[in-house]
């Protein structure tokens, strides 16, 4: 540990009037948690910088931060129950659903939405750095004919479902779906301004609530704070699993209860095909009577870099295991009955929770205080320091769930991730745009329409505004016997 130099010794080294010492009470608190090195460069700071350092430290909940650091470092190497495949009884596969069952779930979900029982939580704390943009990911335009951002596409899907829910009960009065949008300190201001400048994309201003996920200090391998500057502790967002603590600390779980919300649809922003507030998924969730559910897609091939759902121990809870945690032989295991991969259900960050469970898991995660440790290059007073970021993941909640159900969806219909810049081999704006255009082109043909095109059709297609159709329904009046020249947008 670097020795702190204060008082007469520092004066003797530099000459001149000694600076005031660090606030004694705060210094003693830091010593209690072994973090007094945060004041190591105190004597070299200007008075303004000392004020900034004191304010930065005072903002930290030191007992909580210390508990998280100790519990997370201490959990490394702890034995976990053996991994088992997810029981077939926990999964609703696409091939086993009849049209009658799908219709029943759809109607049940619309009924719950019309009664104001569903809210939506959007995980939108990330910047588009890998996309070559410093803006929030939701602001990104993937190159659709309409030029719409991810935020606008998702907002219009909410508007469409509100209308369908009202129509399902022959009501002229639309019940708004409340949209809770989790930002981070790096995206909050830009996200709010983007919504304001676009007039909330047609939503009511008071049906959108922004809230910030938390941050935690970055630490060395022995748990010491890394200093970004001599007067600022390096911090990072606490992962998308920080949504649970953020909802609780922002009193938004209480807000949901006050609004009569019973169910919460939660998803990540960077999916161009996400079916926000999906009535079929909601109806399935209600029908199963479980605390949590997740949409899943079948793993494309054994070494695909996706986390998969597993069961922790025979009869244990469902959990997600990252691809880095599975060896090649386990990832390649085949179910001899079906001929498919044994560990095949990929997590795509599309979840449903009861509000009661969100309250339960927020308390459980906070009590246990175990975070994942991610080794990262962190800007510091030494230039770049290899240290640890502390993160929770959205799927950490499943370990606390008394019951979980999985709902298979087709990748080509509901999962078009936007993670990497064009030119990468997968999950780019170009690949997401083509998936959406191809899906919507199939909808047009199914509704009796025709397509013409001046470039190969596998490179283009048509875009259907979410205001016209949510999942391909109600398009006959717009498309039947009409010809559309791709690429184009079909709207009202």
FENZI-V854653 format. One record per helix or strand of 2 or more residues. SS is the DSSP state (a for helix, b for strand). FROM is the first residue (numbers start at 1). TO is the last residue. If there is no record, write none. Layout:
ss = <SS:SS>
from = <FROM:FROM>
to = <TO:TO>
//
This chain:
ss = <a:a:a:a:a:a:b:a:b:a:a:b:a:a:a:b:a:a:a:b:b:b:b:b:a:a:b:a:b:b:b:a:a:b:a:b:b:a:b:a:a:b:a:b:a:b:b>
from = <8:24:36:42:47:62:83:88:91:94:99:118:129:137:150:178:188:199:205:208:215:227:232:235:240:252:263:279:292:308:318:323:328:345:355:372:383:394:404:411:429:450:457:462:476:483:488>
to = <14:32:39:44:58:74:84:90:92:96:114:123:131:139:168:183:197:202:207:212:217:229:233:237:249:259:268:288:298:312:321:325:331:354:368:380:391:400:408:414:446:453:459:464:479:486:490>
//
